[in-house]
Amino acid sequence: MAARSHTVEPSRLAFGVWCHDTDKHLGEGDIRASYSADRIGMGQPIRKPFRYSDELWVCVGTGLAGAEAYRLVHPSLYSGTPHSYHDRCRDGDRARGDRAGFYDGIVVRHSGRELVMAGPPVTFVAGEESQLSLF
């Protein structure tokens, strides 16, 4: 199955510049700033998710070509069986080959609440966002 992609304003994928005074990346785009694969693997709360099409998303991979992300849903809206990252890794080869993506169904925490990562992943790429025609 081919990965889906969405085009977003380049500023949303900007790397930013590390500022030692504030301990933050200045000018970093909201998609790139949501990167949380390191935190998910350690069982820590994810970084601030980003919004796209009125849904919450979290980034799990970045590169020059764009950023890979999963949609976040309330556990009651997830159609499968939610599980922890640890449980998902028990059979890593099978999980990595899952058509819905490795992170599909993983429970994460943000702002004191649990959310489920819903696959398949989407790749966000820089470019001109297409606008719906009014006519």
C-alpha positions as CSV (number, residue, x, y, z in Angstrom):
1,M,0.0,0.0,0.0
2,A,1.4,3.4,-1.0
3,A,1.9,5.9,1.8
4,R,-0.6,8.8,1.7
5,S,0.9,12.3,1.6
6,H,-0.4,15.8,2.3
7,T,1.1,19.1,1.2
8,V,1.5,21.7,3.9
9,E,3.1,25.2,4.1
10,P,6.9,24.8,4.3
11,S,7.0,26.7,7.6
12,R,5.1,23.8,9.3
13,L,8.1,21.5,8.6
14,A,10.9,24.1,9.4
15,F,13.8,22.8,11.5
16,G,14.3,25.9,13.5
17,V,17.5,26.9,15.3
18,W,18.4,25.8,18.8
19,C,18.5,28.6,21.4
20,H,20.6,27.8,24.5
21,D,19.0,30.7,26.4
22,T,15.5,29.3,26.1
23,D,16.3,25.6,25.7
24,K,14.0,25.5,22.6
25,H,14.1,25.5,18.9
26,L,13.2,29.0,17.6
27,G,11.3,29.0,14.3
28,E,10.6,25.3,14.4
29,G,7.4,24.3,12.6
30,D,4.5,22.8,14.5
31,I,4.7,19.5,12.7
32,R,8.4,19.0,13.3
33,A,8.1,20.2,16.9
34,S,5.5,17.4,17.6
35,Y,8.1,14.7,17.0
36,S,7.7,12.2,19.8
37,A,9.0,8.8,18.7
38,D,11.7,9.1,21.4
39,R,9.1,9.8,24.1
40,I,6.7,7.1,22.9
41,G,9.4,4.5,23.1
42,M,10.2,5.5,26.7
43,G,6.6,5.6,27.8
44,Q,6.7,9.4,28.4
45,P,4.0,11.9,27.4
46,I,4.2,13.0,23.8
47,R,5.1,16.6,22.7
48,K,2.4,19.0,21.7
49,P,0.4,17.5,18.8
50,F,-0.3,19.5,15.7
51,R,-3.6,20.1,14.0
52,Y,-4.4,19.2,10.4
53,S,-7.9,19.0,8.9
54,D,-9.4,19.7,12.4
55,E,-7.7,16.5,13.8
56,L,-4.7,16.0,16.2
57,W,-1.6,14.4,14.8
58,V,1.8,13.4,16.2
59,C,5.1,13.1,14.2
60,V,7.2,10.0,14.5
61,G,9.8,10.6,11.8
62,T,11.4,13.6,10.0
63,G,13.7,14.0,7.1
64,L,14.4,16.2,4.1
65,A,11.4,14.7,2.3
66,G,8.9,15.6,5.0
67,A,7.5,14.2,8.2
68,E,5.6,11.0,9.0
69,A,2.7,11.3,11.4
70,Y,-0.2,9.4,12.9
71,R,-3.6,10.7,13.7
72,L,-4.6,10.8,17.5
73,V,-8.0,9.6,18.5
74,H,-9.9,9.1,21.7
75,P,-9.7,5.4,22.8
76,S,-13.5,5.0,22.3
77,L,-13.1,6.0,18.6
78,Y,-10.3,3.6,17.8
79,S,-11.7,0.5,15.9
80,G,-9.0,-2.0,17.0
81,T,-7.5,-3.0,20.3
82,P,-5.3,-0.3,21.8
83,H,-1.9,-1.5,23.3
84,S,1.3,-0.1,24.7
85,Y,4.5,0.5,22.8
86,H,6.1,-2.3,24.8
87,D,3.4,-4.8,23.8
88,R,3.7,-3.7,20.1
89,C,7.4,-4.4,20.2
90,R,7.0,-8.0,21.4
91,D,6.8,-9.2,17.8
92,G,8.7,-6.3,16.1
93,D,8.9,-8.0,12.7
94,R,5.2,-8.5,12.5
95,A,4.5,-5.0,13.8
96,R,6.9,-3.3,11.3
97,G,5.0,-5.1,8.5
98,D,1.6,-4.0,9.6
99,R,-0.3,-2.3,6.8
100,A,-1.7,0.2,9.3
101,G,1.8,1.1,10.4
102,F,4.0,0.2,13.3
103,Y,2.5,2.8,15.7
104,D,-1.1,2.0,14.9
105,G,-3.1,1.3,18.1
106,I,-0.4,2.5,20.5
107,V,-1.7,4.4,23.5
108,V,0.0,7.7,24.3
109,R,-0.5,10.4,26.9
110,H,-0.8,14.2,26.4
111,S,-1.9,16.8,28.9
112,G,-3.1,14.1,31.3
113,R,-5.3,12.2,28.9
114,E,-4.8,9.0,26.9
115,L,-5.1,9.0,23.1
116,V,-4.6,6.3,20.5
117,M,-2.4,6.6,17.5
118,A,-4.4,5.6,14.4
119,G,-2.8,4.5,11.2
120,P,-1.9,4.3,8.5
121,P,0.7,7.0,8.8
122,V,0.6,10.1,6.5
123,T,3.7,11.9,5.1
124,F,3.5,15.7,5.3
125,V,5.5,17.3,2.6
126,A,6.4,21.0,2.0
127,G,4.7,22.8,-0.8
128,E,1.7,25.0,-1.7
129,E,-1.4,23.8,0.1
130,S,-4.3,23.3,-2.4
131,Q,-7.3,25.4,-1.8
132,L,-10.9,24.3,-2.5
133,S,-12.5,26.3,-5.2
134,L,-15.4,28.5,-4.3
135,F,-16.8,28.3,-7.8
